[in-house]
Amino acid sequence: MCPRWRRNRRIRKLHRRFRKDTGWYHNDVCYKNVLVDEAVDRMYLIDFERAGPTRAVRDFHEFVNEVDAQLRL
């Protein structure tokens, strides 16, 4: 598994690509909603029940900041 900062960067890139391709926001990007296929080194977004054309209050960047803050405790 790659370091957390690299994984987070890849997830951000994945979400930007999803936004660009669909015009929608996932609105629930967190580790549990990203599948990793280590055999081919690919990531996939799953769980689109909150996806929509507008951005939710909480996005992945805020999620990462919360996780980092908890790890510093």
Secondary structure in CASP SS format (residue, H / E / C, confidence):
PFRMAT SS
TARGET T0000
AUTHOR 0000-0000-0000
METHOD secondary structure of the structure
MODEL  1
M C 1.00
C C 1.00
P C 1.00
R H 1.00
W H 1.00
R H 1.00
R H 1.00
N H 1.00
R H 1.00
R H 1.00
I H 1.00
R H 1.00
K H 1.00
L H 1.00
H H 1.00
R H 1.00
R H 1.00
F H 1.00
R H 1.00
K H 1.00
D H 1.00
T H 1.00
G C 1.00
W C 1.00
Y E 1.00
H C 1.00
N C 1.00
D C 1.00
V C 1.00
C C 1.00
Y H 1.00
K H 1.00
N H 1.00
V E 1.00
L E 1.00
V E 1.00
D E 1.00
E C 1.00
A C 1.00
V C 1.00
D C 1.00
R E 1.00
M E 1.00
Y E 1.00
L E 1.00
I C 1.00
D C 1.00
F C 1.00
E C 1.00
R C 1.00
A C 1.00
G E 1.00
P C 1.00
T C 1.00
R C 1.00
A C 1.00
V C 1.00
R C 1.00
D C 1.00
F H 1.00
H H 1.00
E H 1.00
F H 1.00
V H 1.00
N H 1.00
E H 1.00
V H 1.00
D H 1.00
A H 1.00
Q H 1.00
L H 1.00
R H 1.00
L C 1.00
END
